[in-house]
Each structure stands twice: as C-alpha cells, then as structure tokens.
Amino acid sequence: MKKQFGAAFLLAGTAIGSGMISLPMVLAKFGIFNSCLLMIAFAALTYFTAIIRSELNLNCHAEATLNEVGKAFNCPTAGKCGDLLLKLLSFALMSAYIFGGASIIKSLIGDSIPIAGVVVIFSAAIALMFLLASDFIVHVNKMLFFTMFCAFIILVLTLLVQTPIKFIPNQADNILINQWTTLVPIIFTSFGFQGSIHSMTKFVKNDERMIKNACLWGSLIPAFIYMIWTAAVLLVVSNTDTEFFQQMLNGKATDVGKLVSILSGATSSEFIQCIIWIVSSLALITSIFGIGLALLDIFQREFHVHRTNSIALIVFLPAIISLMIPNAFIKILNVSGIILAMIAIIVPIVISWNMQKIQKEKCKMLIKSNFMQLSVLACGIGIIILGILDCVQL
C-alpha cells in the first residue's frame, strides 16, 4: 500500500504546481460547475494517456524513456522526436515558471524594480540554489511541496469562510472558439505528468495492478485539487474584485501576480495574506526545481556539459525567452500544451501501434480497445489544433 501511494503521489506531485495558478483565469467564463466537469474530463484523458504510455514500459523495461522504447519497438524516429520534444517542453515550462515567479515577486514589491530586473534577480537566486547537490534539492523540494499542500488546504478553507458569497459564477452565454483555444492546451498542460511515467513504472517494478492504480489516482488527485482551487478563486475574485473578474471573463487576465495580489487583498488577516503568498510562490518554486533538475541531468549526462555551465543554460536562457514574450506565463503554457500532446499522446500511440505489429499476441495491453486508443489520438490532435489556432490569434 505504501508503494502504491508513493507511485500515485509521484505522478500527482509532478502535475500539481504552478499551472494550477493559471486555471481560474482561463476557466472563469465556464463557471464553477462546468469547470469541475472539465477537470473530470481531462483527468479521464490523462488517465488513458498515462496507461498507453505505461504499456510501452511494461513491454520494454520499467525505466525506458521514449527514445529507448522507440528503439526497442523499431520506431526510432518517433522515439527521438518524443525525446527532443520533452527537452523543448522542459525549456518552455522553465520560461513560464520563471516569469510567473518574477511576476508574483513584482506584485509584492510594487513598481520599484521593473519586471526585467525582477526576472534577473529571481533567476540568479534560482541558479545559486542549483549549485547545491541534486539530492539535497530533491529533499528540499519534497519538503516544500508538503508545506505548499498543507498551506493550500488552510488557505482555501479560510478564504471561503471569510468571503461574503453573494454571487456564484456560472457559465457565460457566449463562449467563443478563442476561449477553447486558450483553455484546452493549458488544462492539459496542468495535468502533465507523462514525463514521469518511466520513473513510476520503475518504482512499482512493472506491476500491472499498481501501474493502473497509480495512473488512476495520479490523475484524480490533481483534478480534485484543481477543482477546489478554481472554485475558491472564482468565488473570491467574483465577490471582491468585479473589475478583475470581468477581465478574466474577457480572457484579458494574464498576470498571475495580479491574481495573487487580489486574493491577498480579499482578507484582512495578515496571516492568511502570508499563506497566499507562500502557496503561490511554492507552487512555482517546486515546479522550477522539478523541471530544472531534469534539464540539469540531461545536460550533464547526455551532453557532458559542466554543472556550472548547465545551470547557466537551464536558468538564464529560459529567463531571456520569458522577457521576449509579452504575458509569457499564459502564452508559454498554451504552447506547452501543444508539445505535451505530441509527447503524451501522438508519439506513444505511434510506437504502441508498431509494438503491436511486432509482438502481436505477446503484448501486455492495459487498454485492449482500439476505439479507446483512436479516441485518445483524436483528443490529442484536437488539442494540437486548438493550440495552433490560439498561437495564430496571438
């Protein structure tokens, strides 16, 4: 049982992070009830994508990456593409998280330092942290995640108790295609733990029952957390700051720092204000450490780049990218959804079909329905199309 929960939280912990902060801003127009339905739908999609990805490890070896399973099942091009896209996704997310963290800091300190200066200072602090031993950073990151989770529960309960609820956000009458093009890729990115599948299957030693349960709970736990967070934020903002809520409804709210500032202003308790800043900051910092350590390992293990040079590349290059893109947090998360759909759906399904041709009846299939695989593939193509349409609109 301990190993079972460990595997589930390995996936859930990878998914839950800074992407959570952006969800209320893109879901406002759908209201609380429909937002919860969307979370459940994406949890189901995430579960099936995780199962399909796990099948590859189950038929290859537990710790195999996409590149390795591609080679194992005579699909090296797809495997290499998946591996390259995973690196690209990590860089994109690092850029979004660094800008998001800087935005929150700037909203706290005011206009005394321009956003570019805050990004540089924040990036330098992150780079210094990465100079510490990786094992120590992993240990610290686990402690920070646990602290964030506990603070999150306290925060949500307190905000809901203190906020006078006079209005409950419902779905707007006119939802245009551009709302969907922004929403869908960002939600899918927020559930993105597929890069940790090989770590999970190794952890449970390719036990089929444990893999299924880990994928199920790894999808449901983030959905539950996201539903609570989104409902609480929409209730608080709609009842305390109608101007910013109107911006959320119109899709013009992109500054996470502003959102955190409004939540902080919704309570008179200095303790709760402190909790709000802690939860928001830790959500971003834990994500930065998780993505950063993976990139650091890639540069040192695959490219044999010295640790100091690797840190400079994985921190300051994404920081520069974030400054070149206006409203980088939301926009980069959207592009990340396109890349993740390729990594989590398109590439694994292509390799899976090739695996079934090679091994035929010998395959261990966790999903035996071809219709289900085709449905997941259709969802992946849909996410990519919507993401591209959003990029074109931008």
C-alpha positions, -999 to +999 in steps of 0.1 A: +000+000+000+029+024+008+044+017-026+010+022-042+005+056-027+041+065-034+037+058-071+004+078-073+019+108-055+050+107-077+027+114-107+003+138-089+032+157-074+047+162-109+014+175-122+004+198-093+024+231-094+024+265-110+000+255-137-027+254-111-024+292-106-034+299-142-065+277-143-091+301-127-081+329-152-089+307-182-119+289-167-138+320-154-161+321-184-172+285-179-184+289-143-177+267-113-199+237-122-187+234-158-151+240-148-153+210-124-168+189-153-139+199-175-114+189-148-130+154-146-129+151-184-092+160-185-085+136-156-100+108-177-080+118-207-048+120-186-055+085-172-058+069-206-027+087-220-008+075-189-020+039-194-009+039-231+025+053-222+029+027-193+022-001-218+054+007-236+074+004-204+055-028-194+065-044-227+101-030-228+117-023-194+105-002-165+129+027-167+128+031-205+125+066-219+105+074-250+137+073-270+145+038-257+111+024-262+112+038-298+144+019-305+130-012-288+099-014-310+116-004-343+103+032-342+135+052-335+123+083-353+092+087-332+113+080-301+139+106-309+112+132-317+095+125-284+128+128-266+136+161-283+101+175-277+104+166-240+135+187-238+118+215-256+088+213-233+110+215-202+126+247-215+092+262-223+079+254-189+110+267-172+105+300-191+068+302-180+076+294-143+105+319-141+083+347-155+054+336-132+076+337-101+090+371-111+055+384-116+044+373-082+075+390-066+069+422-085+033+424-073+046+421-038+074+447-040+055+472-063+069+492-092+103+500-075+120+474-098+110+468-135+099+433-144+132+426-163+152+434-132+130+411-111+134+383-136+172+387-135+173+387-096+149+358-094+169+338-120+201+345-101+186+332-069+174+300-086+208+295-102+225+297-068+201+271-055+210+247-083+247+249-073+237+227-043+238+189-045+209+175-065+199+150-038+197+179-013+175+199-038+152+169-042+148+166-004+141+203-001+116+202-029+097+174-012+095+194+020+084+225+000+057+205-018+043+191+015+044+227+030+026+240+000-001+213+002-008+220+039-008+257+034-032+253+004-058+235+025-057+262+052-059+289+025-089+276+006-109+269+038-102+303+053-109+322+021-142+305+016-152+312+052-141+349+052-155+358+018-192+370+017-207+349-010-233+370-029-226+357-064-218+323-077-201+323-112-220+304-138-212+297-174-215+327-197-239+326-226-215+334-254-184+312-253-164+317-284-138+295-301-109+316-288-119+307-252-115+270-261-082+275-279-067+291-248-084+268-223-078+233-236-040+233-240-035+250-206-056+225-187-039+196-205-005+211-195-017+213-159-023+176-158+011+168-175+029+141-155+036+118-185+073+126-184+075+108-150+058+076-163+091+057-167+101+067-131+067+054-118+068+021-136+104+015-123+092+024-088+064-003-089+086-028-108+062-031-137+034-044-116+003-041-138-022-036-110-001-009-093+005+009-126-033+011-133-040+024-098-011+048-098-023+063-132-059+065-118-050+083-086-023+103-102-050+117-125-077+121-099-057+138-071-047+168-093-083+171-106-096+172-071-071+199-061-077+219-092-115+218-087-112+231-051-087+258-061-106+270-092-139+272-073-124+290-044-106+316-065-136+323-088-158+328-057-134+351-040-125+372-071-161+375-084-173+387-049-144+410-041-130+425-073-156+427-101-132+446-124-105+419-125-132+392-127-145+409-158-110+408-173-110+371-165-143+367-183-130+385-213-098+365-214-077+396-207-064+385-173-029+371-178-009+384-148-006+358-121+010+384-098-022+405-101-044+375-092-023+367-062-024+403-051-062+403-053-065+371-033-043+387-007-064+418-006-096+398-001-087+390+035-078+414+064-058+387+082-021+392+077-015+355+085-038+345+056-022+370+033+011+354+041-003+320+034-015+332+000+020+344-010+035+312+004+012+289-016+017+308-049+054+311-045+059+275-035+038+262-064+062+279-088+094+271-070+086+234-067+078+233-104+111+251-112+131+227-091+114+197-107+119+208-143+153+223-136+167+191-121+155+171-151+172+196-175+203+196-154+206+159-156+201+159-194+229+185-200+253+167-177+245+131-186+238+133-223+258+164-234+285+162-208+283+200-200+299+211-168+274+217-140+280+254-138+275+259-175+245+237-174+229+258-147+235+290-167+218+274-197+188+260-179+181+291-159+192+322-178+182+311-213+146+305-203+147+338-184+157+356-216+130+338-236+104+348-210+113+385-213+110+384-251+073+372-249+046+395-236+024+379-209+048+349-211+032+328-184-002+321-201+012+321-236+040+297-230+017+273-211-005+273-242+024+263-265+035+237-239+001+221-243+008+215-280+042+200-272+028+178-244+000+165-267+028+152-290+048+137-262+019+122-242-004+111-270+008+111-306+043+096-301+033+069-276+003+058-298+025+056-329+051+035-310+023+014-295+009+005-329+043-005-341+048-026-309+016-045-315+027-053-351+060-067-339+049-086-308+012-093-317-003-116-291+027-113-268+019-077-259+007-069-224-021-044-231-036-024-203-061-010-228-073-035-254-099-014-271-087+001-304-116+025-302-102+039-270-068+044-285-083+062-315-104+084-292-073+094-272-055+101-305-084+123-317-082+142-285-045+147-289-050+160-325-077+183-312-055+198-285-028+205-311-052+221-335-067+243-308-033+253-295-021+263-330-053+283-336-046+302-303-010+309-314-022+322-348-047+345-330-019+358-308 
